[in-house]
Amino acid sequence: MTLLLAFVLTVIPLWFYKHYVMGTAFDTPERMEAYSESLLRFYSNLPSAILINATACGLRFYQEHSLMEKNHEQLLKVHLEAQLRILQDQINPHLMFNVLNHIHILMQKDIDRASVLLIRFSDILRYQLYECNREFVSLEKELKYLKDLVAIEQIRWADELEVKYTWTIQNGKSEISPLLLVPFIENAFKHVSRLPTEKGYVHLTLKQSDDMLDLNIENSNSAQQPRKQDTGGIGLTNVQKRLEILYPEKHELNIEKTESSYKVHLRLQLNTSN
């Protein structure tokens, strides 16, 4: 289009110059004067024609560019939703496997504890079936799930671990992505050190202040009991991907490992719901 326009703007003036300025052997003075007036009108209208053509091309380019951006945003949104669904779906089988394994072990040792664990398990399963298909859930519902999860671990380990937790929530109607905090809790109980001479511990604090949520988890660590490699489940890599997608520039995650402890601090800006 640009080349064609340049060609036309070059050829037409040359043609006008040859025929209307230089003239021919058959042109009279009156005809040359008429040619000059026509040429003058042509050049006076030429800027307007160029401006109109450029404006039309610009509008067309803007429309096509806007359509391309819109299609790109829609494709990106679909891709992110699919990626989030894959990451979240990986949580459920991993957690279910662990809980069912706990129940199986307890059924052989303590029927009463196994019964309590089964009730907690039903609450967990209900939550995952009916609530976790949403992009965001209320903080109070997610907190109930986390309490059930910690209770299950307490039942499982009994007196073998020291488990302490504090829940301080100001507004339970605030929203959070479902199961977002679960991997951190699972990770603490999975990798906590338990030595014959030392009692392992898991300390957990969840505190909300306005629209900010702080999660602090610390578990005992020992060089005599190296941390296991994650052969299944999502691990911390998965939750970090979810944080980057769902809370870009709205979260801070710090992990600190020493010879005696493993600490996780997550600071998250919540979605508020009136």
C-alpha atoms as an extended CHARMM CRD file, in Angstrom:
* protein
*
       274  EXT
         1         1  MET       CA              0.0000000000        0.0000000000        0.0000000000  PROA      1               0.0000000000
         2         2  THR       CA              2.7800000000        2.4530000000        0.8890000000  PROA      2               0.0000000000
         3         3  LEU       CA              4.7780000000        1.6650000000       -2.2530000000  PROA      3               0.0000000000
         4         4  LEU       CA              1.6950000000        2.0460000000       -4.4520000000  PROA      4               0.0000000000
         5         5  LEU       CA              0.8460000000        5.4080000000       -2.9070000000  PROA      5               0.0000000000
         6         6  ALA       CA              4.4250000000        6.6390000000       -3.4090000000  PROA      6               0.0000000000
         7         7  PHE       CA              4.3360000000        5.5320000000       -7.0480000000  PROA      7               0.0000000000
         8         8  VAL       CA              1.0660000000        7.3450000000       -7.7030000000  PROA      8               0.0000000000
         9         9  LEU       CA              2.2600000000       10.5350000000       -6.0180000000  PROA      9               0.0000000000
        10        10  THR       CA              5.4020000000       10.4580000000       -8.1570000000  PROA      10              0.0000000000
        11        11  VAL       CA              3.8760000000        9.6560000000      -11.5570000000  PROA      11              0.0000000000
        12        12  ILE       CA              0.9050000000       12.0270000000      -11.4160000000  PROA      12              0.0000000000
        13        13  PRO       CA              2.9640000000       15.2010000000      -10.8000000000  PROA      13              0.0000000000
        14        14  LEU       CA              5.3490000000       14.2330000000      -13.6150000000  PROA      14              0.0000000000
        15        15  TRP       CA              2.4350000000       13.7350000000      -15.9650000000  PROA      15              0.0000000000
        16        16  PHE       CA              0.9040000000       17.0460000000      -14.9600000000  PROA      16              0.0000000000
        17        17  TYR       CA              4.2370000000       18.8130000000      -15.3480000000  PROA      17              0.0000000000
        18        18  LYS       CA              4.7970000000       17.4410000000      -18.8450000000  PROA      18              0.0000000000
        19        19  HSD       CA              1.3440000000       18.1190000000      -20.1930000000  PROA      19              0.0000000000
        20        20  TYR       CA              0.1390000000       21.0980000000      -18.2190000000  PROA      20              0.0000000000
        21        21  VAL       CA              3.3420000000       23.0700000000      -17.5890000000  PROA      21              0.0000000000
        22        22  MET       CA              5.5830000000       22.2690000000      -20.5540000000  PROA      22              0.0000000000
        23        23  GLY       CA              2.6080000000       21.9000000000      -22.8060000000  PROA      23              0.0000000000
        24        24  THR       CA              2.5580000000       20.5820000000      -26.3740000000  PROA      24              0.0000000000
        25        25  ALA       CA              2.8530000000       22.1120000000      -29.8210000000  PROA      25              0.0000000000
        26        26  PHE       CA             -0.9270000000       22.1800000000      -30.1200000000  PROA      26              0.0000000000
        27        27  ASP       CA             -1.6060000000       24.0580000000      -26.8460000000  PROA      27              0.0000000000
        28        28  THR       CA             -2.8940000000       27.6540000000      -27.0730000000  PROA      28              0.0000000000
        29        29  PRO       CA             -2.2070000000       30.3210000000      -24.4030000000  PROA      29              0.0000000000
        30        30  GLU       CA             -5.8120000000       29.9900000000      -23.1820000000  PROA      30              0.0000000000
        31        31  ARG       CA             -5.4370000000       26.2330000000      -22.8420000000  PROA      31              0.0000000000
        32        32  MET       CA             -2.1170000000       26.6250000000      -21.0100000000  PROA      32              0.0000000000
        33        33  GLU       CA             -3.7630000000       29.0510000000      -18.5580000000  PROA      33              0.0000000000
        34        34  ALA       CA             -6.5550000000       26.5240000000      -17.9410000000  PROA      34              0.0000000000
        35        35  TYR       CA             -3.9280000000       23.8230000000      -17.4340000000  PROA      35              0.0000000000
        36        36  SER       CA             -2.1350000000       25.9960000000      -14.8790000000  PROA      36              0.0000000000
        37        37  GLU       CA             -5.3480000000       26.6000000000      -12.9310000000  PROA      37              0.0000000000
        38        38  SER       CA             -6.1090000000       22.8620000000      -12.9190000000  PROA      38              0.0000000000
        39        39  LEU       CA             -2.5880000000       22.0920000000      -11.7320000000  PROA      39              0.0000000000
        40        40  LEU       CA             -2.8900000000       24.6930000000       -8.9880000000  PROA      40              0.0000000000
        41        41  ARG       CA             -6.1840000000       23.1830000000       -7.7810000000  PROA      41              0.0000000000
        42        42  PHE       CA             -4.6350000000       19.6960000000       -7.8560000000  PROA      42              0.0000000000
        43        43  TYR       CA             -1.6660000000       20.6890000000       -5.6860000000  PROA      43              0.0000000000
        44        44  SER       CA             -3.8430000000       22.6750000000       -3.3070000000  PROA      44              0.0000000000
        45        45  ASN       CA             -6.0430000000       19.6010000000       -2.7500000000  PROA      45              0.0000000000
        46        46  LEU       CA             -3.1370000000       17.1620000000       -2.5900000000  PROA      46              0.0000000000
        47        47  PRO       CA             -2.2900000000       17.6700000000        1.1600000000  PROA      47              0.0000000000
        48        48  SER       CA             -5.9170000000       17.0880000000        2.1220000000  PROA      48              0.0000000000
        49        49  ALA       CA             -6.0200000000       13.8920000000        0.0750000000  PROA      49              0.0000000000
        50        50  ILE       CA             -2.7900000000       12.6590000000        1.6460000000  PROA      50              0.0000000000
        51        51  LEU       CA             -4.0830000000       13.5170000000        5.1330000000  PROA      51              0.0000000000
        52        52  ILE       CA             -7.3750000000       11.7010000000        4.5430000000  PROA      52              0.0000000000
        53        53  ASN       CA             -5.5830000000        8.6330000000        3.1850000000  PROA      53              0.0000000000
        54        54  ALA       CA             -3.0920000000        8.5970000000        6.0740000000  PROA      54              0.0000000000
        55        55  THR       CA             -5.9120000000        8.9670000000        8.5980000000  PROA      55              0.0000000000
        56        56  ALA       CA             -7.8220000000        6.0640000000        7.0410000000  PROA      56              0.0000000000
        57        57  CYS       CA             -4.7090000000        3.8670000000        7.0750000000  PROA      57              0.0000000000
        58        58  GLY       CA             -4.0050000000        4.8420000000       10.6910000000  PROA      58              0.0000000000
        59        59  LEU       CA             -7.5370000000        3.9980000000       11.8120000000  PROA      59              0.0000000000
        60        60  ARG       CA             -7.3690000000        0.6740000000       10.0240000000  PROA      60              0.0000000000
        61        61  PHE       CA             -4.0250000000       -0.1270000000       11.6480000000  PROA      61              0.0000000000
        62        62  TYR       CA             -5.3650000000        0.8440000000       15.0830000000  PROA      62              0.0000000000
        63        63  GLN       CA             -8.4290000000       -1.4020000000       14.6600000000  PROA      63              0.0000000000
        64        64  GLU       CA             -6.3510000000       -4.3890000000       13.5700000000  PROA      64              0.0000000000
        65        65  HSD       CA             -3.8070000000       -3.8040000000       16.3560000000  PROA      65              0.0000000000
        66        66  SER       CA             -6.5640000000       -3.5550000000       18.9910000000  PROA      66              0.0000000000
        67        67  LEU       CA             -8.1390000000       -6.7740000000       17.7010000000  PROA      67              0.0000000000
        68        68  MET       CA             -4.7770000000       -8.5720000000       17.8410000000  PROA      68              0.0000000000
        69        69  GLU       CA             -4.1880000000       -7.3610000000       21.4120000000  PROA      69              0.0000000000
        70        70  LYS       CA             -7.6560000000       -8.4740000000       22.4720000000  PROA      70              0.0000000000
        71        71  ASN       CA             -7.1610000000      -11.9280000000       20.9690000000  PROA      71              0.0000000000
        72        72  HSD       CA             -3.7430000000      -12.1730000000       22.6210000000  PROA      72              0.0000000000
        73        73  GLU       CA             -5.1880000000      -11.2630000000       26.0350000000  PROA      73              0.0000000000
        74        74  GLN       CA             -7.9570000000      -13.8430000000       25.6530000000  PROA      74              0.0000000000
        75        75  LEU       CA             -5.4760000000      -16.5630000000       24.6840000000  PROA      75              0.0000000000
        76        76  LEU       CA             -3.1980000000      -15.6020000000       27.5850000000  PROA      76              0.0000000000
        77        77  LYS       CA             -6.1180000000      -15.7330000000       30.0280000000  PROA      77              0.0000000000
        78        78  VAL       CA             -7.1870000000      -19.1640000000       28.7860000000  PROA      78              0.0000000000
        79        79  HSD       CA             -3.6000000000      -20.3920000000       29.0360000000  PROA      79              0.0000000000
        80        80  LEU       CA             -3.1850000000      -19.1140000000       32.6010000000  PROA      80              0.0000000000
        81        81  GLU       CA             -6.5140000000      -20.6130000000       33.6730000000  PROA      81              0.0000000000
        82        82  ALA       CA             -5.5170000000      -23.9710000000       32.2100000000  PROA      82              0.0000000000
        83        83  GLN       CA             -2.0970000000      -23.7920000000       33.8810000000  PROA      83              0.0000000000
        84        84  LEU       CA             -3.6600000000      -22.9400000000       37.2470000000  PROA      84              0.0000000000
        85        85  ARG       CA             -6.1200000000      -25.7980000000       36.9130000000  PROA      85              0.0000000000
        86        86  ILE       CA             -3.2840000000      -28.2230000000       36.2220000000  PROA      86              0.0000000000
        87        87  LEU       CA             -1.2780000000      -26.9600000000       39.2050000000  PROA      87              0.0000000000
        88        88  GLN       CA             -4.2740000000      -27.0600000000       41.5440000000  PROA      88              0.0000000000
        89        89  ASP       CA             -5.4260000000      -30.4860000000       40.3770000000  PROA      89              0.0000000000
        90        90  GLN       CA             -2.0070000000      -31.8490000000       41.2910000000  PROA      90              0.0000000000
        91        91  ILE       CA             -2.6900000000      -30.9850000000       44.9400000000  PROA      91              0.0000000000
        92        92  ASN       CA             -5.7700000000      -33.1270000000       45.4310000000  PROA      92              0.0000000000
        93        93  PRO       CA             -4.3740000000      -36.6170000000       44.6310000000  PROA      93              0.0000000000
        94        94  HSD       CA             -1.2350000000      -35.9330000000       46.6670000000  PROA      94              0.0000000000
        95        95  LEU       CA             -3.1650000000      -34.8350000000       49.7480000000  PROA      95              0.0000000000
        96        96  MET       CA             -5.7320000000      -37.6120000000       49.4240000000  PROA      96              0.0000000000
        97        97  PHE       CA             -3.0020000000      -40.2090000000       49.2000000000  PROA      97              0.0000000000
        98        98  ASN       CA             -1.3780000000      -38.9620000000       52.4140000000  PROA      98              0.0000000000
        99        99  VAL       CA             -4.6230000000      -38.8170000000       54.4060000000  PROA      99              0.0000000000
       100       100  LEU       CA             -5.7780000000      -42.2550000000       53.2930000000  PROA      100             0.0000000000
       101       101  ASN       CA             -2.3730000000      -43.6520000000       54.1790000000  PROA      101             0.0000000000
       102       102  HSD       CA             -2.6530000000      -42.1300000000       57.6950000000  PROA      102             0.0000000000
       103       103  ILE       CA             -6.0860000000      -43.7140000000       58.1790000000  PROA      103             0.0000000000
       104       104  HSD       CA             -4.8080000000      -47.0920000000       57.0170000000  PROA      104             0.0000000000
       105       105  ILE       CA             -1.9590000000      -47.0020000000       59.5320000000  PROA      105             0.0000000000
       106       106  LEU       CA             -4.1870000000      -45.9230000000       62.4130000000  PROA      106             0.0000000000
       107       107  MET       CA             -6.8050000000      -48.5740000000       61.6510000000  PROA      107             0.0000000000
       108       108  GLN       CA             -4.2160000000      -51.1550000000       62.6470000000  PROA      108             0.0000000000
       109       109  LYS       CA             -3.2220000000      -49.3820000000       65.8830000000  PROA      109             0.0000000000
       110       110  ASP       CA             -5.9900000000      -47.1460000000       67.2240000000  PROA      110             0.0000000000
       111       111  ILE       CA             -9.5670000000      -47.4160000000       65.9400000000  PROA      111             0.0000000000
       112       112  ASP       CA            -10.7960000000      -44.3850000000       67.8780000000  PROA      112             0.0000000000
       113       113  ARG       CA             -8.1290000000      -42.0910000000       66.4800000000  PROA      113             0.0000000000
       114       114  ALA       CA             -8.7460000000      -43.5020000000       63.0160000000  PROA      114             0.0000000000
       115       115  SER       CA            -12.4590000000      -42.6790000000       63.3920000000  PROA      115             0.0000000000
       116       116  VAL       CA            -11.7120000000      -39.0600000000       64.3440000000  PROA      116             0.0000000000
       117       117  LEU       CA             -9.2810000000      -38.8080000000       61.4490000000  PROA      117             0.0000000000
       118       118  LEU       CA            -11.9260000000      -40.1490000000       59.0650000000  PROA      118             0.0000000000
       119       119  ILE       CA            -14.3570000000      -37.4100000000       60.1170000000  PROA      119             0.0000000000
       120       120  ARG       CA            -11.7170000000      -34.7770000000       59.5040000000  PROA      120             0.0000000000
       121       121  PHE       CA            -11.0090000000      -36.3910000000       56.1840000000  PROA      121             0.0000000000
       122       122  SER       CA            -14.6560000000      -36.1160000000       55.1510000000  PROA      122             0.0000000000
       123       123  ASP       CA            -14.5720000000      -32.3700000000       55.8850000000  PROA      123             0.0000000000
       124       124  ILE       CA            -11.4420000000      -32.0130000000       53.7860000000  PROA      124             0.0000000000
       125       125  LEU       CA            -12.9400000000      -33.9890000000       50.9320000000  PROA      125             0.0000000000
       126       126  ARG       CA            -16.1570000000      -31.9480000000       51.0290000000  PROA      126             0.0000000000
       127       127  TYR       CA            -14.1980000000      -28.7310000000       50.8190000000  PROA      127             0.0000000000
       128       128  GLN       CA            -12.1240000000      -29.9140000000       47.8650000000  PROA      128             0.0000000000
       129       129  LEU       CA            -15.1750000000      -31.2000000000       45.9890000000  PROA      129             0.0000000000
       130       130  TYR       CA            -17.4770000000      -28.2270000000       46.4230000000  PROA      130             0.0000000000
       131       131  GLU       CA            -15.2740000000      -25.1850000000       47.0550000000  PROA      131             0.0000000000
       132       132  CYS       CA            -11.9530000000      -25.6140000000       45.2880000000  PROA      132             0.0000000000
       133       133  ASN       CA            -13.3990000000      -25.3770000000       41.7780000000  PROA      133             0.0000000000
       134       134  ARG       CA            -13.5850000000      -21.6030000000       42.2760000000  PROA      134             0.0000000000
       135       135  GLU       CA            -10.8120000000      -19.1470000000       41.5340000000  PROA      135             0.0000000000
       136       136  PHE       CA            -11.0730000000      -17.6200000000       45.0220000000  PROA      136             0.0000000000
       137       137  VAL       CA            -12.7180000000      -18.6650000000       48.2880000000  PROA      137             0.0000000000
       138       138  SER       CA            -13.3420000000      -16.8350000000       51.5520000000  PROA      138             0.0000000000
       139       139  LEU       CA            -10.4920000000      -16.8220000000       54.0280000000  PROA      139             0.0000000000
       140       140  GLU       CA            -12.6910000000      -18.3050000000       56.7500000000  PROA      140             0.0000000000
       141       141  LYS       CA            -13.4140000000      -21.3820000000       54.6200000000  PROA      141             0.0000000000
       142       142  GLU       CA             -9.7630000000      -21.8230000000       53.7490000000  PROA      142             0.0000000000
       143       143  LEU       CA             -8.8690000000      -21.4210000000       57.4280000000  PROA      143             0.0000000000
       144       144  LYS       CA            -11.3180000000      -24.1770000000       58.4040000000  PROA      144             0.0000000000
       145       145  TYR       CA             -9.6010000000      -26.4290000000       55.8830000000  PROA      145             0.0000000000
       146       146  LEU       CA             -6.1380000000      -25.5920000000       57.2390000000  PROA      146             0.0000000000
       147       147  LYS       CA             -7.2720000000      -26.3110000000       60.8020000000  PROA      147             0.0000000000
       148       148  ASP       CA             -8.5860000000      -29.7090000000       59.7100000000  PROA      148             0.0000000000
       149       149  LEU       CA             -5.3000000000      -30.4240000000       57.9610000000  PROA      149             0.0000000000
       150       150  VAL       CA             -3.2420000000      -29.5490000000       61.0520000000  PROA      150             0.0000000000
       151       151  ALA       CA             -5.6110000000      -31.6120000000       63.2460000000  PROA      151             0.0000000000
       152       152  ILE       CA             -5.0190000000      -34.6050000000       60.9820000000  PROA      152             0.0000000000
       153       153  GLU       CA             -1.2620000000      -34.2470000000       61.3610000000  PROA      153             0.0000000000
       154       154  GLN       CA             -1.6420000000      -33.9280000000       65.1270000000  PROA      154             0.0000000000
       155       155  ILE       CA             -3.6980000000      -37.1130000000       65.2390000000  PROA      155             0.0000000000
       156       156  ARG       CA             -1.1820000000      -38.8680000000       63.0810000000  PROA      156             0.0000000000
       157       157  TRP       CA              1.9330000000      -37.9460000000       65.0810000000  PROA      157             0.0000000000
       158       158  ALA       CA              0.3420000000      -37.6880000000       68.5410000000  PROA      158             0.0000000000
       159       159  ASP       CA              3.0960000000      -37.0550000000       71.1110000000  PROA      159             0.0000000000
       160       160  GLU       CA              5.9480000000      -37.5490000000       68.6810000000  PROA      160             0.0000000000
       161       161  LEU       CA              5.8040000000      -33.8890000000       67.6020000000  PROA      161             0.0000000000
       162       162  GLU       CA              5.2890000000      -30.5850000000       69.3310000000  PROA      162             0.0000000000
       163       163  VAL       CA              2.6770000000      -28.7510000000       67.2640000000  PROA      163             0.0000000000
       164       164  LYS       CA              1.8370000000      -25.1290000000       68.0550000000  PROA      164             0.0000000000
       165       165  TYR       CA             -0.3560000000      -22.8450000000       65.9870000000  PROA      165             0.0000000000
       166       166  THR       CA             -1.9660000000      -19.4220000000       66.1670000000  PROA      166             0.0000000000
       167       167  TRP       CA             -4.7710000000      -18.1940000000       63.9230000000  PROA      167             0.0000000000
       168       168  THR       CA             -5.4950000000      -14.4370000000       63.9300000000  PROA      168             0.0000000000
       169       169  ILE       CA             -8.0290000000      -13.4540000000       61.2970000000  PROA      169             0.0000000000
       170       170  GLN       CA             -9.6820000000      -10.0260000000       61.1810000000  PROA      170             0.0000000000
       171       171  ASN       CA            -11.9150000000      -10.3880000000       58.1360000000  PROA      171             0.0000000000
       172       172  GLY       CA            -12.9560000000      -13.8940000000       57.1640000000  PROA      172             0.0000000000
       173       173  LYS       CA            -14.7340000000      -12.5430000000       54.0810000000  PROA      173             0.0000000000
       174       174  SER       CA            -11.4430000000      -11.6700000000       52.4200000000  PROA      174             0.0000000000
       175       175  GLU       CA            -10.6940000000      -13.9580000000       49.5090000000  PROA      175             0.0000000000
       176       176  ILE       CA             -7.7480000000      -16.2120000000       48.7700000000  PROA      176             0.0000000000
       177       177  SER       CA             -6.9150000000      -18.7900000000       46.1420000000  PROA      177             0.0000000000
       178       178  PRO       CA             -7.9940000000      -22.2320000000       47.4430000000  PROA      178             0.0000000000
       179       179  LEU       CA             -5.3070000000      -24.6020000000       48.7560000000  PROA      179             0.0000000000
       180       180  LEU       CA             -2.6160000000      -21.9930000000       48.2290000000  PROA      180             0.0000000000
       181       181  LEU       CA             -1.1080000000      -22.4080000000       51.7060000000  PROA      181             0.0000000000
       182       182  VAL       CA             -1.4920000000      -26.1860000000       51.9020000000  PROA      182             0.0000000000
       183       183  PRO       CA              1.9080000000      -27.1080000000       50.3730000000  PROA      183             0.0000000000
       184       184  PHE       CA              3.7600000000      -25.1210000000       53.0490000000  PROA      184             0.0000000000
       185       185  ILE       CA              1.9730000000      -26.9500000000       55.8670000000  PROA      185             0.0000000000
       186       186  GLU       CA              2.3710000000      -30.3260000000       54.1990000000  PROA      186             0.0000000000
       187       187  ASN       CA              6.0370000000      -29.6120000000       53.5790000000  PROA      187             0.0000000000
       188       188  ALA       CA              6.6500000000      -28.7810000000       57.2500000000  PROA      188             0.0000000000
       189       189  PHE       CA              5.1240000000      -32.0030000000       58.5380000000  PROA      189             0.0000000000
       190       190  LYS       CA              6.6950000000      -34.0820000000       55.8080000000  PROA      190             0.0000000000
       191       191  HSD       CA             10.2600000000      -32.9110000000       56.4100000000  PROA      191             0.0000000000
       192       192  VAL       CA             10.2130000000      -32.2460000000       60.1660000000  PROA      192             0.0000000000
       193       193  SER       CA             13.1230000000      -33.9480000000       61.9010000000  PROA      193             0.0000000000
       194       194  ARG       CA             12.2930000000      -36.6430000000       64.4580000000  PROA      194             0.0000000000
       195       195  LEU       CA             15.2960000000      -38.0190000000       66.2920000000  PROA      195             0.0000000000
       196       196  PRO       CA             15.3950000000      -40.4020000000       69.2690000000  PROA      196             0.0000000000
       197       197  THR       CA             17.1300000000      -37.7610000000       71.3550000000  PROA      197             0.0000000000
       198       198  GLU       CA             15.1280000000      -34.7550000000       70.1770000000  PROA      198             0.0000000000
       199       199  LYS       CA             11.4260000000      -34.1220000000       69.8490000000  PROA      199             0.0000000000
       200       200  GLY       CA             10.5830000000      -32.5280000000       66.5490000000  PROA      200             0.0000000000
       201       201  TYR       CA              8.3530000000      -29.4980000000       66.3090000000  PROA      201             0.0000000000
       202       202  VAL       CA              6.1460000000      -27.5770000000       63.8910000000  PROA      202             0.0000000000
       203       203  HSD       CA              5.1790000000      -24.0030000000       64.7940000000  PROA      203             0.0000000000
       204       204  LEU       CA              2.6340000000      -22.2080000000       62.6300000000  PROA      204             0.0000000000
       205       205  THR       CA              1.2790000000      -18.6640000000       62.7480000000  PROA      205             0.0000000000
       206       206  LEU       CA             -1.3190000000      -17.2140000000       60.3970000000  PROA      206             0.0000000000
       207       207  LYS       CA             -2.0860000000      -13.5290000000       60.9350000000  PROA      207             0.0000000000
       208       208  GLN       CA             -4.2400000000      -11.1200000000       58.9670000000  PROA      208             0.0000000000
       209       209  SER       CA             -3.7880000000       -7.3620000000       59.2030000000  PROA      209             0.0000000000
       210       210  ASP       CA             -6.1320000000       -5.3490000000       56.9640000000  PROA      210             0.0000000000
       211       211  ASP       CA             -5.6400000000       -6.8390000000       53.4880000000  PROA      211             0.0000000000
       212       212  MET       CA             -2.2670000000       -8.4210000000       54.2800000000  PROA      212             0.0000000000
       213       213  LEU       CA             -1.8640000000      -12.0470000000       55.3230000000  PROA      213             0.0000000000
       214       214  ASP       CA              1.3180000000      -13.3610000000       56.9520000000  PROA      214             0.0000000000
       215       215  LEU       CA              2.0870000000      -17.0570000000       57.1840000000  PROA      215             0.0000000000
       216       216  ASN       CA              5.0570000000      -18.1700000000       59.2850000000  PROA      216             0.0000000000
       217       217  ILE       CA              5.9520000000      -21.8370000000       59.5510000000  PROA      217             0.0000000000
       218       218  GLU       CA              8.9780000000      -23.2610000000       61.3080000000  PROA      218             0.0000000000
       219       219  ASN       CA              9.8700000000      -26.9100000000       61.7100000000  PROA      219             0.0000000000
       220       220  SER       CA             12.8150000000      -28.6670000000       63.2570000000  PROA      220             0.0000000000
       221       221  ASN       CA             15.6400000000      -29.6660000000       60.9770000000  PROA      221             0.0000000000
       222       222  SER       CA             18.6580000000      -31.8690000000       61.5180000000  PROA      222             0.0000000000
       223       223  ALA       CA             21.7340000000      -32.7460000000       59.5100000000  PROA      223             0.0000000000
       224       224  GLN       CA             21.3960000000      -36.2880000000       60.8650000000  PROA      224             0.0000000000
       225       225  GLN       CA             18.0640000000      -36.5820000000       59.0720000000  PROA      225             0.0000000000
       226       226  PRO       CA             18.4090000000      -35.0370000000       55.6020000000  PROA      226             0.0000000000
       227       227  ARG       CA             15.3000000000      -33.5970000000       53.9650000000  PROA      227             0.0000000000
       228       228  LYS       CA             13.6070000000      -35.9860000000       51.5980000000  PROA      228             0.0000000000
       229       229  GLN       CA             13.5040000000      -35.3150000000       47.9210000000  PROA      229             0.0000000000
       230       230  ASP       CA             10.0320000000      -34.5950000000       46.5610000000  PROA      230             0.0000000000
       231       231  THR       CA              9.2360000000      -37.5850000000       44.3760000000  PROA      231             0.0000000000
       232       232  GLY       CA              5.5230000000      -36.8050000000       44.1660000000  PROA      232             0.0000000000
       233       233  GLY       CA              3.1070000000      -33.9840000000       44.6970000000  PROA      233             0.0000000000
       234       234  ILE       CA              3.5680000000      -30.3970000000       43.7700000000  PROA      234             0.0000000000
       235       235  GLY       CA              6.2010000000      -29.1800000000       46.2280000000  PROA      235             0.0000000000
       236       236  LEU       CA              7.2800000000      -25.6080000000       46.6400000000  PROA      236             0.0000000000
       237       237  THR       CA              7.9370000000      -25.1190000000       42.9320000000  PROA      237             0.0000000000
       238       238  ASN       CA              4.2560000000      -25.5380000000       42.1810000000  PROA      238             0.0000000000
       239       239  VAL       CA              3.0630000000      -23.0490000000       44.7820000000  PROA      239             0.0000000000
       240       240  GLN       CA              5.6540000000      -20.5160000000       43.6440000000  PROA      240             0.0000000000
       241       241  LYS       CA              4.2320000000      -20.7270000000       40.1190000000  PROA      241             0.0000000000
       242       242  ARG       CA              0.7210000000      -20.1950000000       41.4450000000  PROA      242             0.0000000000
       243       243  LEU       CA              1.8690000000      -17.1690000000       43.4250000000  PROA      243             0.0000000000
       244       244  GLU       CA              3.5170000000      -15.6540000000       40.3580000000  PROA      244             0.0000000000
       245       245  ILE       CA              0.3380000000      -16.1070000000       38.3100000000  PROA      245             0.0000000000
       246       246  LEU       CA             -2.2950000000      -15.1660000000       40.8910000000  PROA      246             0.0000000000
       247       247  TYR       CA             -0.4190000000      -12.6000000000       42.9740000000  PROA      247             0.0000000000
       248       248  PRO       CA              2.1640000000      -10.8810000000       40.7700000000  PROA      248             0.0000000000
       249       249  GLU       CA              3.9510000000       -8.1960000000       42.7880000000  PROA      249             0.0000000000
       250       250  LYS       CA              1.5080000000       -8.8640000000       45.6320000000  PROA      250             0.0000000000
       251       251  HSD       CA              3.4650000000      -11.4420000000       47.5880000000  PROA      251             0.0000000000
       252       252  GLU       CA              6.7900000000      -11.9950000000       49.2880000000  PROA      252             0.0000000000
       253       253  LEU       CA              8.1370000000      -15.4810000000       49.9350000000  PROA      253             0.0000000000
       254       254  ASN       CA             11.2220000000      -16.0790000000       52.0480000000  PROA      254             0.0000000000
       255       255  ILE       CA             12.6300000000      -19.4980000000       52.9100000000  PROA      255             0.0000000000
       256       256  GLU       CA             15.4610000000      -19.8780000000       55.4020000000  PROA      256             0.0000000000
       257       257  LYS       CA             17.1870000000      -23.1290000000       56.2070000000  PROA      257             0.0000000000
       258       258  THR       CA             19.6560000000      -23.6240000000       59.0540000000  PROA      258             0.0000000000
       259       259  GLU       CA             21.2030000000      -26.6800000000       60.6780000000  PROA      259             0.0000000000
       260       260  SER       CA             18.4120000000      -26.8080000000       63.2620000000  PROA      260             0.0000000000
       261       261  SER       CA             15.3550000000      -25.2840000000       61.5870000000  PROA      261             0.0000000000
       262       262  TYR       CA             13.4970000000      -24.6750000000       58.3640000000  PROA      262             0.0000000000
       263       263  LYS       CA             11.4920000000      -21.4480000000       58.1630000000  PROA      263             0.0000000000
       264       264  VAL       CA              8.9640000000      -20.1480000000       55.6510000000  PROA      264             0.0000000000
       265       265  HSD       CA              7.4850000000      -16.6730000000       55.6470000000  PROA      265             0.0000000000
       266       266  LEU       CA              4.8090000000      -15.7440000000       53.1130000000  PROA      266             0.0000000000
       267       267  ARG       CA              3.3220000000      -12.2670000000       52.9800000000  PROA      267             0.0000000000
       268       268  LEU       CA              0.2900000000      -11.9830000000       50.7430000000  PROA      268             0.0000000000
       269       269  GLN       CA             -2.0410000000       -9.1820000000       49.7000000000  PROA      269             0.0000000000
       270       270  LEU       CA             -5.5790000000      -10.5590000000       49.8260000000  PROA      270             0.0000000000
       271       271  ASN       CA             -8.5850000000       -9.7900000000       47.7050000000  PROA      271             0.0000000000
       272       272  THR       CA            -11.1710000000       -7.9840000000       49.8020000000  PROA      272             0.0000000000
       273       273  SER       CA            -14.8640000000       -8.7560000000       49.4730000000  PROA      273             0.0000000000
       274       274  ASN       CA            -17.4890000000       -6.3830000000       50.8030000000  PROA      274             0.0000000000
